[in-house]
Amino acid sequence: MRVLVLNPGSSSLKYHVRDTSASHPGTDILASGQVDWPPDERSTQDGLHSAFEELDVTVKSLGSAGPEAIGHRVVHGGPRFSSPVRVTADVITAIEDLSPLAPLHNPASIACMDAAGKRWPDLPQVAVFDTAFHRSIPDFAARYAIPEDAYLAHPVRRYGFHGISVEMACRDTAEFLGIPIASLNGIVAHVGNGASVTALRQGLSVDTSMGMTPLEGLVMGTRSGDLDPSIVLLIQRGGATAEEVDHILNHRSGLLAVAGTADMREIGLAALQGEPGAILALDMAAYRLAKYIASYSMVVGRPNALVFTGGVGENSALFRDKVVAWLGPLRLWLDEETNTASKDGIRKISATDSAFPVLVVPSDEERAIAESTAALLAMPPKER
């Protein structure tokens, strides 16, 4: 099946047309592109209009090889969605109800579904959820220690995110290592503008740094990550509304707050030139990730691999070096030549005497979404 994949992130809309029947990696990409959008235009008519104008030109250029279905990445599926589903009015309403838990992403996904339905009304649409992969996290790791009435009254638990990317990275890592995915015990760090790290045991997610929302965990582009909850109360007591606090923590924090930019490429260059804010931001982000990796190595037991994926994880040798520099007690070391080499595909970047391999695995969320879309639509209607 040929699938148009729409992947709205916190700073861009990526799109691919993928042929799931292709037998070799790379040959399945019929078209691809990315439209960057300012944060305030993610779900506006202006932001969508420019993105879908480009999409329409791409789809028309494919002629008879155009898409037969549309697959959407949806960040938050809450407690309801544990697998891909056909997009219906009821599904859109349910995703919209979860928008407060993923304010940077779910509204953009809804807007894309609506716009795609109007532009290509004859194509079936499927929603694929980032949270679904993490449903295997045990209750003792997913539960927050808050009163029972509050826990039951709200969708409060660790859902985890980047699951589409992490699941695909698991499959690719197991294949690279030559082991069944059920034998994979590892740690996957998806680091981009948003960032999270996941502990894997027997190929399943058993813990992850993001929580009920994508705000928890690592230091991210514009998100704070972990902080003392009393900071929220302090800001509110200073006169900020709940909406203003949400905006501060999701849009004005993280690397942006410390370095003045959320772009890790700019931060890396500025750090090498001795800019104090950039050095601090880079060190904070690397230390936070290293601390999670160290704790997750205990959760996993005997890791098969540490995996870096996502835009920063794949492309910033400086950031990887900063992270692994903290992990000497785990007997992890990088090979400088392979870490800094420019090379496509999966590659090992650890030194030969490292306790277990450190890998760079390209993220391919679009392939995973296309395959999930095709698999769902191939099922008999009663099984979907």
WOHUVEN-V727331 format. One record per run of one state. SS is the DSSP state (hx for helix, st for strand, lp for the rest). FROM is the first residue (numbers start at 0). TO is the last residue. If there is no record, write none. Layout:
ss = <SS/SS>
from = <FROM/FROM>
to = <TO/TO>
//
This chain:
ss = <lp/st/lp/st/lp/st/lp/hx/lp/hx/lp/hx/lp/st/lp/st/lp/hx/lp/hx/lp/hx/lp/st/lp/hx/lp/hx/lp/hx/lp/hx/lp/hx/lp/st/lp/st/lp/st/lp/hx/lp/hx/lp/hx/lp/hx/lp/hx/lp/st/hx/lp/hx/lp/st/lp/hx/lp/st/lp/st/lp/st/lp/hx/lp/hx/lp>
from = <0/1/8/11/19/28/36/38/41/44/61/62/65/68/74/84/86/88/97/98/101/105/119/123/129/131/136/138/142/147/153/162/177/180/183/185/191/194/201/203/208/228/237/241/251/253/259/263/272/275/300/304/309/315/316/330/333/334/335/340/346/348/349/350/356/360/364/378/380/383>
to = <0/7/10/18/27/35/37/40/43/60/61/64/67/73/83/85/87/96/97/100/104/118/122/128/130/135/137/141/146/152/161/176/179/182/184/190/193/200/202/207/227/236/240/250/252/258/262/271/274/299/303/308/314/315/329/332/333/334/339/345/347/348/349/355/359/363/377/379/382/383>
//
